[in-house]
Amino acid sequence: MSDLPDDFVPDDAYEIGEPDSLKGTFIERLAQQAKRIAELEAELEAAIISNKLKDDVIETRGAENERLREQYCDLIYQVEQKYDGESRHETAKRYICQREQSRSEGADKAALKGEQ
């Protein structure tokens, strides 16, 4: 199977001594091929730009992922001792939830004292 476009005409398809009736066809085919080459070059340039943009996005997301991973590790390793049967993540989550719950309960108690 050939990688050439269907409308490709090899250089030796027309001989110099062609009749005048075929010369117009040759020029037309040559113009069509030139147009197709220009279209393919434009598509290639667009694909190159698209791939460059994709590479930039991948690089940016990679850097962002690394930053978030470092922050997550910093947070998780603040847990010096985890609960038995829990991961550091689960223990850290438990600590945060307990703290938030106690703050919420404290605010509720303060609100009740203010009503009395």
C-alpha positions in Angstrom: 0.0 0.0 0.0 1.4 3.4 -1.0 1.6 6.4 1.3 1.1 8.7 -1.7 -2.2 10.6 -2.2 -4.7 9.2 -4.6 -4.2 12.1 -7.0 -0.4 11.9 -7.1 1.1 11.9 -10.6 4.7 10.6 -11.0 7.2 12.9 -12.8 7.5 10.5 -15.7 3.8 10.2 -16.3 3.9 12.8 -19.1 6.4 13.0 -21.8 7.7 16.3 -23.3 6.2 15.6 -26.7 2.6 15.4 -25.5 -0.2 16.7 -27.7 -1.5 20.1 -26.8 -4.8 18.6 -25.6 -3.0 16.8 -22.8 -0.7 19.8 -21.8 -3.6 21.6 -20.2 -4.5 18.5 -18.2 -0.8 18.2 -17.1 -0.8 21.8 -15.9 -4.1 21.3 -14.1 -2.8 18.2 -12.4 0.4 20.0 -11.4 -1.6 22.9 -9.9 -3.8 20.4 -8.0 -0.7 18.7 -6.6 0.9 22.0 -5.6 -2.4 22.9 -3.8 -2.5 19.5 -2.1 1.1 19.9 -1.0 0.3 23.3 0.5 -2.7 21.8 2.3 -0.5 18.9 3.7 2.2 21.4 4.8 -0.5 23.5 6.6 -1.9 20.3 8.3 1.6 19.3 9.3 2.3 22.7 10.8 -1.0 22.6 12.7 -0.2 19.2 14.0 3.3 20.3 15.1 1.8 23.3 17.0 -0.9 21.1 18.5 1.7 18.6 19.7 3.8 21.5 21.1 0.8 22.7 23.0 0.0 19.2 24.3 3.7 18.9 25.4 3.4 22.2 27.3 0.2 21.1 29.0 1.8 17.8 30.0 4.8 19.5 31.4 2.7 22.0 33.3 0.5 19.3 34.7 3.5 17.2 35.6 5.0 20.2 37.6 1.6 20.7 39.3 1.3 17.0 40.2 4.8 17.1 41.7 3.9 20.2 43.8 0.7 18.6 45.0 2.5 15.3 45.8 5.1 17.2 47.9 2.3 19.0 49.8 0.4 15.8 50.4 3.6 14.0 51.7 4.3 17.0 54.0 0.8 16.8 55.4 0.8 13.0 55.8 4.2 12.9 57.5 2.9 15.3 60.1 1.3 12.2 61.6 4.0 10.8 63.8 2.0 7.7 64.9 -0.9 6.2 63.0 -3.7 4.2 64.5 -3.4 0.4 64.3 -5.0 -0.8 61.1 -5.0 2.6 59.4 -2.7 4.2 56.9 -1.1 7.6 57.7 -3.7 9.1 55.3 -6.6 7.6 57.2 -5.1 8.7 60.6 -4.5 12.3 59.2 -8.1 12.4 58.0 -9.3 11.2 61.3 -7.4 13.9 63.1 -8.7 16.6 60.8 -12.3 15.4 61.1 -12.1 15.2 64.9 -10.6 18.7 65.1 -13.2 20.2 62.8 -16.0 18.4 64.7 -14.7 19.7 68.1 -14.5 23.3 66.6 -18.1 23.0 65.3 -19.3 21.7 68.7 -17.5 24.5 70.5 -19.2 27.1 68.2 -22.6 25.5 68.9 -22.0 25.7 72.7 -20.9 29.3 72.5 -24.0 30.1 70.5 -26.2 28.4 73.1 -24.5 30.4 75.9 -25.2 33.6 74.0 -28.9 32.8 73.8 -29.3 32.4 77.5 
